[in-house]
Amino acid sequence: MTPSVRNVALPALWMLVASALFAAQAGLVKAALESLSAIEVVFYRSAFGAVAMLAYVLLRRDRILTRHGGAQLALGAIGWISLLCYFAALGLLPLGTATALNYTAPIFLTLFVALLGLHRPRAFAVGGVMVGLAGVWLLLKPSLAGQHWLGVWIALFSGVSGGFAYLLLSRLGNAGEPEWRTSLYFSAVGTVLGGVALLVLGASIDTGREVALVASIGVLATLAQLAMAAAYSYGTPLIPATFSYAAVVFSSLIGTYFWNDRLALSAWLAIGLVIASGIMVSVHRAGGSAPGRS
């Protein structure tokens, strides 16, 4: 394999693996939500990530303390809200629809950056945002959303809050904060917020099946993050950013097979517009850093 082929094939392959793992995680979350609350599932997901990241940091003997505590706390809180909304939406919507709306985060990031005057997007990126908003509008139509209208709005808010989280993540990266430290604080803040919520609301996990589900969710999320990191380690983020939208396709297939999801043609068109929009925005932001996923 020549270097040029390797630099194209390997990041694409790693991102396809990551996308499949993220989609499998979404399927397990939907299964867990049959008996557990979204807050509880997010708590165990965050706690698993915090323990894994802490072990990694201790083995490397890296410095845990940060000079950007406020930004880390803000990112952790907003990211927790985004993840909570996404998981809640997975219990209310077909897998493909919930995942597509969650993957609007890069679209809203581009919109926020333009509105805040941080960067003037090119016409191609503006077109991508417009295509994405058209897809969102289709999914929000009462005739399509129907009884799922609440789930659609919750999923959309996961994308909006995720876009703002990406903005904070970008600022931390530009300030020199290493990705591993941000990941540690992100998981730790989510664990604390979830723990406080469970102290008030109470936990309900009490079967071996539920324990296996939340443990598997944590394992899949960790493996997906590692595969995504491998995909972005080859230089240009364009290829992995583009292939990351395969998670929407994989989620749709899992939903169809296990939950008999049947989407109308207009829903598939809306999801296709969101995917196309995300790819267009990814091309525009190809020179930026890799975003994290839920």
Steps between C-alpha positions, in 0.01 A plus 500: 500500500648831394515789752241700305253210497570424865435860602159481336393141571607468863331813639184408306512146639560614858216748480265236360593282799438792737167578332387139531597498868317829567192360324519179705528713814183687397321167455604384848391833647156456342482150650608625843237775493230234506559471876741780596476879480713701260666677795603165646642370172695823445637477854642150448630595156680804647629310805649228280674762287629687805652185651658401168647847443625528859679165468656619173619826657642330808690249287651786301562700818365810331395816677127494574453858622397756238528875464170507313270371770206724412503403134536132589204516737289683240590247231424210734161642599389585145634171368310313771178675402561417133571134577197478730273642229644262240450195722148612590420544131623147426220372719237709319603487133617254237876455538585655164290812563643562848857449380453725196370786716784453749746519211379851416748628763772592244236686300400709801868550584552663160189710556616614847847588374348716225246669728765579763728648234781258584546393141340589169388175335532451127197471275547121490466476880199733497341271243575203724328665795196582286479140377520375859232739621276383214544143623421605857191687378376185330545298819321769702195506273195394703390265224830313530583537868147403605499334840880525511501882511643515856782262415582699187535824696708331772730348237531834324598666828772237539640622169473868594666452839756269340592776254562738789706232677714466185561875513630474858703193405663691215591786733656264753701339222619838376601586858731198504289272718583136411215283377550234768457757780186640340361147464573432868327815621210447260432153640560610860257793479238277340547242775456760774191655339348159440583387853329804650194439282482135609528598867184703450312270262639164612660218302307200372764264360454160665536222243796330337364593157501869590853481640617324184334763283652805671842330517483420129400860424810622684728251322360583154526875562865465607589280202319739264696797637828309452407407143404860426831624643682252274304629199598861569865412566580483127503874444217657303167477684296515178477125440404390854265798543321399181479130587379576854149543357497129431380474861162634386476225238610228743252624762219493244587141406513392866166668567342330200630154595444500877212747547328470163537875440314601188583849378298683238673608179490862621682396819773329297525814287537714814769270641678509163498880506649503851775260393576703186507818705737350754737388226493848342577664834775243563663590169490866602651425841754249370784707637356500854540257787306180532177528690404249763192281483245380752 
